[in-house]
Amino acid sequence: MNKTQLFSALLISSGLLVQSCNSKDNKQANQAQQADMATPVSMAVVSKEIVTGVKSYPANVVALQETEIRAEVSGYITNIYVTDGGVVSKGQRLYEIDRTRYQAAVDQAKANLAIAKANLERVQKDLQRYQTLAEQDAIAKQTLDYATTDVNNQKAQVQAAEAALTTAQTNLQRSVIVAPFSGTVGISQVRNGALVSAGTTLLNTISSTNPIAVEFQINERDIAEFTKLQTNASGSEIYVSLPDGTRYTEAGRISTIDRAVDSQTGTIKVRATFGNNANTLRSGMNTTLNVASTSTQEEVVIPYKAVFEQLGVFNVYTVNDSSKVELKQVSLGNKIEDKVVITSGLEAGQKIVLDGAASLRPGTKVVETPSSNNQ
């Protein structure tokens, strides 16, 4: 290699070395520049305020009283006194089963009772005569004993006849089926002329309509809260959302909390009662039970969109004095429109990230966008 070639090689090596050093310096400079760059986000300040929150529960409407109407005696339906879906009063006639044989059974039982009473009267007179003769020692003692036995036997016959008459009268009475309480009947399961059997044939179903109940399940953690609502509902409002999304006009009250918690689900059944003059709430209807309550003191509140969930945990990004974000785990309370109550994890006055949390990591430097200053 001559001197010219050696010199050229030295120049090229020096150039590559300088280029490599410059590239490393530029990379470090870019990283430092990126570290100093702040991600623009919108922010909000954690506040405290008196809030009115609403808790909603899936619920269904149930009648406070509901029973199946079944035939208590056998026979053919001869009269139906109520229309399908009609409103009835307690004691009102609903159905009639052929009364002919039951009336005949009553008449027969009355005749048998009359015969038994007549026979009793006869043997009692015989006993009185035998007692008089016995006092005069005019008859054998055995004859008096027989007369006494006849009287006792006949008294038993009278009691049996009276019981038979009661049974016959009860069957006659049961041949006319009446409403056990005031309410609404459903669609009749039988028609005139149908043969029904005692205790098995379903005729109809009747349920009370006013007042009516709405039942729902609550978590066992909320039992204390609903116990307070049951005894004192001041400051709270209980109402129902109908299947079409409209609000039922009448307010309700917590009337019953079930006796035990379901150990498998950790829930307990609660019943609220409502007036139902217009029969708007119908048994079996699926509704939403809402409990609106106003806090007695100020609570920590933030916009709901600032909250994000990771693996079942709710989080919020707070912004520290260095304009860097920190991940805070929070517990949520009532949701109020576009806001939510924070029961733990935040304090009033802290600055939080409102929008843009998806692109952040803990320690990321942020800057507040101008638009968020107006929020």
Residue pairs with C-beta under 8 A, 6 or more apart in sequence:
1 9
35 365
36 365
37 365
38 323
38 365
38 366
38 367
39 356
39 359
39 360
39 364
39 365
39 366
39 367
40 356
40 366
40 367
40 368
40 369
41 353
41 354
41 355
41 356
41 357
41 360
41 366
41 367
41 368
41 369
41 372
42 353
42 354
42 355
42 356
42 368
42 369
42 371
42 372
42 375
43 319
43 351
43 352
43 353
43 354
43 366
43 368
43 372
44 302
44 303
44 306
44 351
44 352
44 354
44 372
44 375
45 349
45 350
45 351
45 352
46 300
46 301
46 302
46 342
46 346
46 347
46 348
46 349
46 350
46 351
46 352
47 300
47 301
47 302
47 348
48 298
48 299
48 300
48 301
48 348
49 298
49 299
49 301
50 294
50 295
50 297
50 298
50 299
51 294
51 295
51 299
51 301
51 334
51 336
51 339
51 341
52 292
52 293
52 294
52 295
52 336
53 292
53 293
53 295
53 333
53 334
53 335
53 336
53 341
54 290
54 291
54 292
54 334
54 335
54 336
55 290
55 291
55 293
55 334
56 241
56 288
56 289
56 290
56 291
57 216
57 217
57 218
57 288
57 289
57 290
57 291
58 216
58 217
58 286
58 288
58 289
59 214
59 215
59 216
59 240
59 286
59 287
59 288
59 289
60 214
60 215
60 216
60 284
60 285
60 286
60 287
61 212
61 213
61 214
61 281
61 282
61 283
61 284
61 285
61 287
62 212
62 213
62 214
62 215
62 271
62 283
62 284
63 183
63 207
63 208
63 209
63 212
63 213
63 283
64 208
64 211
64 212
64 213
64 273
65 181
65 183
65 207
65 208
66 183
66 205
66 206
66 207
66 208
66 283
67 180
67 205
67 206
67 207
68 202
68 204
68 205
69 94
69 95
69 177
69 185
69 202
69 203
69 204
69 205
69 206
70 199
70 200
70 201
70 202
70 203
71 95
71 97
71 177
71 196
71 197
71 198
71 199
71 200
71 201
71 203
72 174
72 177
72 198
72 199
73 97
73 102
73 171
73 174
73 175
73 198
74 97
74 195
74 196
74 197
74 198
75 97
75 98
75 101
75 102
75 175
75 195
75 196
76 97
76 98
76 193
76 194
76 195
76 196
77 95
77 96
77 97
77 98
77 190
77 191
77 192
77 193
77 194
77 195
77 196
78 96
78 97
78 98
78 99
78 192
79 95
79 96
79 192
80 94
80 95
80 96
80 188
80 190
80 191
80 192
81 92
81 93
81 94
81 95
81 96
82 88
82 92
82 93
82 94
82 185
82 188
84 185
84 186
84 187
84 188
85 184
85 185
85 186
85 187
86 184
86 185
87 182
87 183
87 184
87 209
88 94
88 179
88 182
88 183
88 184
88 185
88 206
89 179
89 182
90 179
90 180
90 181
90 182
91 178
91 179
92 178
92 179
93 176
93 177
93 178
94 177
94 178
94 179
94 185
94 203
94 204
95 176
95 177
95 190
95 203
95 204
96 175
96 176
96 177
97 175
97 176
97 177
97 196
98 175
99 172
99 175
99 176
102 168
102 171
102 172
102 175
103 172
105 168
105 171
105 172
106 165
106 168
106 169
106 172
108 168
109 161
109 164
109 165
109 167
109 168
109 169
110 165
112 161
112 164
112 165
113 158
113 161
113 162
113 164
113 165
115 161
116 154
116 157
116 158
116 160
116 161
117 158
117 161
119 154
119 157
120 151
120 154
120 155
120 157
120 158
123 147
123 150
123 151
123 154
124 151
124 154
126 147
126 150
127 144
127 147
127 148
127 150
127 151
130 139
130 143
130 144
130 147
131 144
133 139
134 141
134 144
177 203
179 185
179 206
180 206
181 206
181 208
182 208
183 206
183 207
183 208
183 209
184 206
184 207
184 209
184 279
185 204
185 205
185 206
186 204
186 205
186 206
186 207
187 204
188 203
188 204
189 201
189 202
189 203
189 204
190 196
190 201
190 203
194 201
196 203
207 283
209 276
209 279
209 282
209 283
210 275
210 276
210 277
210 279
211 273
211 274
211 275
211 276
212 273
212 274
212 276
212 281
212 283
213 255
213 271
213 272
213 273
213 274
214 240
214 252
214 271
214 272
214 273
214 274
214 281
214 287
214 289
215 269
215 270
215 271
215 272
216 269
216 270
216 272
216 289
217 265
217 267
217 268
217 269
217 270
218 226
218 267
218 268
218 270
219 266
219 267
220 261
220 266
220 267
220 268
223 257
223 261
223 268
226 254
226 257
226 270
227 257
229 236
229 238
229 254
229 291
230 253
230 254
230 255
230 256
230 257
233 253
233 254
235 293
235 294
235 296
236 291
236 292
236 293
236 294
237 251
237 291
237 292
237 293
238 251
238 252
238 253
238 254
238 272
238 289
238 290
238 291
238 292
239 247
239 248
239 251
239 252
239 290
239 292
240 247
240 248
240 252
240 274
240 281
240 287
240 288
240 289
240 290
241 247
241 248
241 287
241 288
241 290
242 248
242 280
242 285
242 287
243 285
243 286
243 287
248 274
248 280
248 281
248 287
250 274
250 275
250 276
251 274
252 272
252 273
252 274
253 272
253 273
254 270
254 271
254 272
255 271
255 272
255 273
256 270
256 271
257 268
257 269
257 270
257 271
258 268
258 269
258 270
258 271
260 268
261 267
261 268
262 268
272 289
274 281
281 287
293 334
295 341
299 333
299 341
299 342
299 343
300 341
300 342
300 343
300 346
300 347
300 348
301 336
301 339
301 340
301 341
301 342
302 316
302 339
302 340
302 342
302 346
302 352
303 338
303 339
303 340
303 354
304 335
304 338
304 339
304 340
305 338
305 354
305 355
306 316
306 317
306 352
306 353
306 354
306 357
307 314
307 315
307 316
307 330
307 332
307 340
308 314
308 315
308 316
308 357
308 358
309 315
313 329
314 329
314 330
314 331
314 332
315 327
315 328
315 329
315 330
316 327
316 328
316 330
316 342
316 345
316 346
316 352
316 353
317 325
317 326
317 327
317 328
317 352
317 353
317 357
317 360
318 325
318 326
318 328
318 346
318 350
318 351
318 352
318 353
319 325
319 326
319 351
319 352
319 353
319 366
320 326
322 365
323 365
323 366
323 367
324 363
324 364
324 365
324 366
325 353
325 360
325 361
325 362
325 363
325 364
325 366
326 362
326 363
327 362
328 345
328 346
329 345
330 342
330 344
330 345
330 346
331 342
331 343
331 344
331 345
332 340
332 341
332 342
332 343
333 340
333 341
333 342
333 343
334 340
334 341
335 341
346 352
353 360
353 366
354 372
354 375
355 372
356 366
360 366
